[in-house]
Amino acid sequence: MDPWLGIIRAWLTADLAAPRKQRHTARRIWQRLVDDHGAMVAESTVTHAVAKMRRELVGTPADVAVRQTHAPGAEAEVDFGEFQALIGGVMVKPFMFVLRLSYSGTAVHVAYANQAQESFIDGHNIAFERLGGIPSKMIRYDNLTPAVIRVSLGRERLENPRFIAMRSHYGFDSFFCIPGIGGAHEKGGVEGEVGRFRRRWLTPVPEFDTLVALNDFIAACEEKDTHRVIASRPVTVGSAAAAEAPELLALPADVFEAGSTVSVKANHKSEICVRQCYYSVPVSYAGRRLSVRIGARNIEVFAEGRKIASHVRAVHKYDHVLELDHYLEVLTRKPGAMAGATALAAARSGGGFTPVHQGFWDRARHQLGDGPGTRALIAVLLLARTLPAAAVTAAMEAAIANGDYDPEHLAVAARANTVFPAGAPALPEALARRVVHLPERQAPSLAGYDQLTAVGGAR
């Protein structure tokens, strides 16, 4: 290689001023040496020589990492990771929010159906609550959209106003890593934690009925992780976390509201569309514009300042999350729509429509006819708005046993089965308005009759 080292150095020196995408590779240098200069050298030999010469020209290797020391309770890192899971029998791609304390290595993991801003903020709320405090110095982030609107020069960022409000509420500073692979190394702790947790606890692909059940499993796995030991550390993660906890900032009195509020119009099917999923509202609000609070885990619907509906957020795109109770008034007028109602299928799968309900409905239709029998069932379902479910179920079982499917008779029996705790009001306010109090019955007196018989005997 000695005859060619001067030529290679000249080419590499010229590359320092050339466009980055049009600089010599080791292969291109070998090709030029062979084609233009007739060099009889192997490509691997040229590659090693080019690598050594580049290190000399740069002065310091570009990939050297500098070990960092983190004070207890001072810093944390945040990131989102992806994984696959079977939720309700359908393969989906949830997003896992991870907040990792830099000193102890303890981390909080929460799975969401998306990585929208409400999930981002809700993840912080849950993490701070589980950790029992807030990092006193800063939290490191990459350039996630929920936190950053625009990346400026250097480390300057135009932050999202909601993110600024959350930081102000909890009292911590943000540190944004540089874009690209270099920034990943600046928060390598959480980057490695995402992959470690995914391999350790989410392999094979987890399968759960709901996202709530999946998060319960993840929380249990975090508890087991407290017994692990990070390489080169003398104590477990749990012991280091216990030592770090007193150094965290105290939690504020209230939790920062993660959800945002939007205005949505209910369609003719009494549904609202939020983030490409549909949620039911009471039929009296069909066609009206409603206020919707979009939380990370729940959807709440308001009309005139009053909450009229609440749903668990859907996991799958284009899902219909419907509540049977919202459609009872219209089903009273259209009993034929009951059997095929999507809301009824959802109530069955969710356990709200039990085999006792189905048995009452089948027997009521057999005895009263299809329409009247269905209306009798709907009247029973309406009772659940004011009476405990257990009392209504017991009354339905008694009605089936007696062959009496009159909803008024069943209502009387359900009220009789209602037990209120000691010291509580005798009836809920909604039910008390429907109760008529009769005057106290007086026992009959025979004193007048005795006087008459006494007078008659004297005559």
C-alpha positions, 0 to 999 in steps of 0.5 A: 500500500505504501505507493498509494497512501499519498494518493488516498490521503489527497482524495480524502482531504479533498473530500472534506470540502466536497458534498457529503453524498459525493465523497469517496467510499473505500470501494470507490477508492479501490476502484480508482486505484485499480482502474486509473493507476493499475494498483494490484491490491485487494479491496479489504487492504484498501478498506483498512487503510482508508479507515485508519487514514480517516481517523487520523484526518478527523482527529477523534473517533466520531462514535466515542461515548462519554460515560455520564453520572446521574444524581438521584431523583434528578433526571429521566428519559421518555420515549414511545416504543411499538409492539404487536398484541392480540386485543379482542382477537385482532392483531394490533400495534399498540404504542408503549409509553416509557419513562425511565429514571436515569439513576436507578433504572426503574421505569414505568410502561403504559400501552396506548392505542396511539401516541397522540398528545393525550396519551403522551400526557396521560403517560406522564400522569401515570408515571409520576403517580407510580414513582411517587414524585417528579424528576427535580432537574429535567426529562430527556425527549426526542422530537416527538410531535406531542411535545415539539411543533418545530425543530430549530437550530441546535437544540432550540425547539418550538414546544407545544403549548399543552406540553409547556402547560404540563411542564409548568404544572409539574415543575420540571425542565425538558431537554431535547436530543439532536435529531437522528441516530445521534440523538438516540444515544443521548437517551440510550437508557430509555432506548434500551429499556424499550427493547429489553421490556419488549423482549422480556415480557412481550414475547411471545405476542401477548393476547388479552381481551382489552387494552386495560387487561394488557396494562394490568399485565404490564404493571405486574411485570414492572413489579417483577422487574424490581428484583433485576440487577442492571449490569455493573451495579451492586444493588437491585433496581428496586433498592436503587429506586427506594433510595432515589424516591426521597430525592424526587419532587413532591406531586402537586395536589391535582393531576394535569388534565390529559384530555382535549375538548372538541365539538362534535355533531351526533349523526342520525344513528345517535353516534359521534365520530372521534379519531375514526371511531364511533361512540353512542350517545342517548337518542335524544341528542341525535343531530345535536352538537356536543362537547367531547373530552378526548382522554387517553383511555376514555371518551366523555360527552357533555351537553349543556355542561352535563355529562351524558355519556362515557366510553372506554376508548376503542382500540381498533380503527372504525370500531363502534362502541355502543351502549344499549341503554342509549337506544331504549327509547327508540327501541320502544317505538321500534321493537323489531330493531332490537334483535339485530341491534349492534348495541345489543350484541355489544351488551351481550359480549360485555356481559351487560345483557345476561342469560337471565335477560335473554330468558325473560325476553324469550318467554315474554315474546312466547307469552305476549307476542314478539312486539309486546314481549320486546317492549316488556324487556325494554321496560325492564332494562329501563328499570336499571337506570334507577334500581340496582342491577341485582334487584332487577335480576332477582325480579326477572328470575322470579317473573320467569318462575311465576310466568308473569311478564308484566313489567309493572309487577316486575318493577314492584318486586325489584323495588321490594328487593332493593336494600339500602345501606344503614344510615343512607337515605331510604331511596335514591333521589331519582327513585324517591320522586316516583314513590307515592307516600300513603297516609298511615293506616289507623286500626278500626275502633269499636268504641261507638258500636259498644255504646250502641249495644249498651244503650239497646240493652238498657231499653 
